[in-house]
Amino acid sequence: MKNGVIVYVAGSAPETWTEKSEEVFKRDAVVADSVELITSRSGHFDIADAWHALTVKGMNHIVCKTAVFDEEGQVRFTGKQMRLCG
């Protein structure tokens, strides 16, 4: 069973947040077969869009985790998550 994760990051992304920052975060912060990210500056438009991208990639178990940008501009998980399918 393939696992997918959507990370929904609330708040305004800092000016230093780039597509490269997003790729590094997706690679290092979450253990999953595929990760999709939603921020105010990059990533998907909404959860449904990210969910569709993961299902097309064959993910069976998909969870959505919430996070925020902290004062240093880093992504911090809130500890809340919901299972979307699987």
N, C-alpha and C positions, 0 to 999 in steps of 0.2 A: 504494500500500500504506500503510495507516494504522499508525502506531507507537504502542504503549502501553508505559508503564513502571510497574512496581510498586516502591515504595521501602519496604523492610523496615527499620525503625529499631529497633535493639536497645537495651535498657536502659530505665530508668524515665524517663518524660517529666517535665520540670520542671513545677512548679506554674504557671509562666507560659505553658505550651503550651496554646493554645486552638484552637478550630475556625478562628478567623481566622488564627492562626499557620500552621495547616495549609494553608489556602487560599493564603496568600502564598507559602509554600514551594513548593507545587505549581505555582504560576504562574511563579515566578522561578528555581527551582533546576534544573529538568529541562526539556529541550527534547523534546517529544513531542506527539502529537495528543491523548493523554489520559494522566493520571497518577493512580494510586491509591496511598494511603499506609497503612502499618500501623505503629501505635505502641501503647504501653501505655495511652494515654488517649483516642485518637481514631482514626479511620480504620477499616479493615476488621479483622475478627476474625483472619483468617489469609490465607496466600498464595492458597489455592484460591478463597476468596471474592473477593479482588481480581482474580484471573485471570478468574473468571466475569463480573464486572462489565465488564472490558475486552472480552472476547469478545462480550458482548451489545451493546456499543457499536460493534462491527465492526472491532476492532483485529486486524490480521493478524500483525504482528511484535510480540511481547511479551517484554520482558526484566525481570528482577527484580534490582534493585541493593540492596546492603546498606549500612546506615549506622548510626551511633551518635549518641547525645546526648553532647556534650562537657561539660566542666566548667562552661562558660558557658551551657549549655542550648541550644546551637545544634546543628543536624544536620550531621554530617560524614560524607561518603561514605568507605567503607573501600577502594574500588577493586575490590571483588569483585562480579561479576554473573553471572547465568546466563540463557540464552535459554529461554523457556518454550514458545513456538511461533512459527512464521513463518520 
